Amino acid sequence: MTARPSLRRRLALASFVWLVLALAGSGALLAGIFANYARSVVEERLIDDMDHIAAAVEAASDGGVRLTRALPDSRYDVPYAGRYWQIEIAGRPPLRSRSLWDDTLPNPPDDLAKGEIHHHTFRGPAGQSLIAVERNLTIDGLDMPMRLVVASDEAELAHAVAEFRNTLVLSLAALGLGLALAAALQIHFGLAPLRRLRAAVTALKAGRETTLDGQWPAEVAPLVADLKDVLARNTALVERARAEAGNLAHALKTPLAVLTNAADGHEDTLSQTVRAQASAMRGHVERHLARARAGAAATQVGIETDARAVVLKLVDTLGRLHPGRRLRTALSGGPLAFAGRADDLADIAGNLLDNALKWSHGEVRVSLGADSGGLALAVDDDGPGIAPDARAAALRRGMRLDETKPGTGFGLAIADELVALYGGSLVLGESDLGGLRVAVRLPSTR
Amino acid sequence: MTFRTIPVLLLACLALAAPARADDRDHDRARIAREAGEVVPLERLLAEVARTEPGKVIDVDLERGHGRYVYEVKLLAPDGRRRKILYDARTLERVER
């Protein structure tokens, strides 16, 4: 299964893209609106000044014109100060604001209809970029129309616009940060049910829960329902396989017993072979029966077994079968919950106890405890024990270290395989009673 | 700005070389005349102009001649022509110069 980008990443990416687009778009829009507005304010002001000139201009005695009043803005009088006006009359030098000093405003190739106001942008003194308005004007006492031009340095406007843009960018960045934080919180909150589902599945796997009950959001509920279906079908399949394996094993047991009985009492080679092979076959049958059961348990989830009860029952039964032996138990307090099936635990402990009782001289001890690593089961006996270099061989299936004792040679091997199927461990060692110590670790649900 | 120090000096010069306007205190006169009931308020004049004449009022003067007050209205007509219209300040009748 390849890992696709996480839902969290997808959602974060989507909201990030949307955020950036929305903020950039509204930023550009706001900056544009402000630039237009600021420009129109400047142009209104220029038109006011142009009206002022129109009111103040009078025909002069030399055939030209003069202003009867100065413009109130002193920038029209300071050289290159950024505000300019100019009055043009055909065939005469233009009348100019003092601020133009040694320069003139260009004459845009523009056909002005009567009374129209035109807007221009052109180069002015000292390379200034100018915003200009112009119009035609006719006054009494002068037959010719004159052209009024009033202009302002664009730098002033550009400065205001730049300042606004900086403020805007800062505000939008702050807003974006806030929105990103909100989106992150939203994603975290929105994905909470999936985290809850994952925790529930984990609990199910560990055997702490047996179902996925609870309230789920509409988007997750179908998934949970499907998951429950799959779990139920899996359980049913496993049960059926188990039942079939059990049926097969039981079907084989009777013919094997018949074969063994028929061979008993005869010491010819055929009978010996039949006895030995029938015994081996019974071992195989038992081993596969156990394996089928344990394999089932390993794939099933949500099973919990009270290990104390299983061990106590086993000790009770076996104690009665071996009245000559002393069978002691050392069980720790607190919960001893095995994450698996009761019959599997009974098989493991039963095989170990069988083996110990078979070899002991009189005393067997079974101890059971639990810690953070799981369950700890140990069986000690005072028998001959197994030499360190022979221990690995003792766990091999069908290996009988002592052919004189009855048995299939599968006891320790079956226990070892079952333990392995549950992900546990089985270690052979020396007991303080003098014989063999088998220490087993098994998974716990706690 | 390069010329930051200059405006103060320049403004002083401008004040001395006051433009050639007949009477710069005509707004004081207008107030006195209005309180004496000799002229109608300017807003009535402006309403009358707006009602009868197309264009934009760009200046108003109050002048006294032949024993009466006269409003001189400068109007920027839509065709780009600047017109001067005189009104009797008491009656708002048009007056020829």
Contacts between the chains, C-beta under 8 A, distances in Angstrom:
chain1	res1	chain2	res2	distance
A	51	B	56	7.0
A	51	B	58	4.6
A	51	B	76	6.6
A	52	B	58	7.4
A	54	B	58	5.5
A	54	B	74	7.8
A	54	B	76	5.6
A	54	B	82	5.7
A	55	B	58	4.2
A	55	B	59	3.7
A	55	B	74	5.0
A	55	B	82	7.8
A	56	B	19	7.9
A	56	B	59	7.8
A	57	B	82	7.9
A	67	B	19	7.3
A	68	B	19	5.8
A	68	B	20	5.9
A	68	B	21	6.0
A	69	B	19	4.7
A	69	B	21	6.2
A	70	B	14	6.1
A	70	B	19	5.7
A	74	B	7	4.9
A	74	B	10	6.6
A	74	B	11	5.9
A	74	B	14	7.6
A	77	B	7	7.9
A	77	B	10	5.6
A	77	B	14	6.7
A	78	B	3	4.6
A	78	B	6	5.5
A	78	B	7	5.7
A	78	B	10	6.2
A	79	B	3	6.5
A	80	B	2	7.2
A	80	B	3	7.2
A	81	B	1	6.9
A	81	B	3	5.7
A	81	B	7	8.0
A	82	B	1	7.7
A	114	B	78	7.9
A	114	B	79	4.3
A	114	B	80	4.4
A	114	B	81	7.9
A	115	B	77	7.1
A	115	B	78	4.8
A	115	B	79	4.9
A	115	B	80	4.0
A	116	B	80	7.7
A	135	B	80	6.4
A	136	B	80	4.4
A	137	B	76	7.7
A	137	B	80	5.7
A	137	B	81	7.8
A	137	B	82	6.0
A	138	B	80	5.9
A	138	B	81	4.5
A	138	B	82	6.8
A	139	B	81	7.8
A	139	B	82	4.7
A	140	B	82	7.5
A	140	B	83	7.8
A	140	B	84	6.7
A	145	B	80	6.8
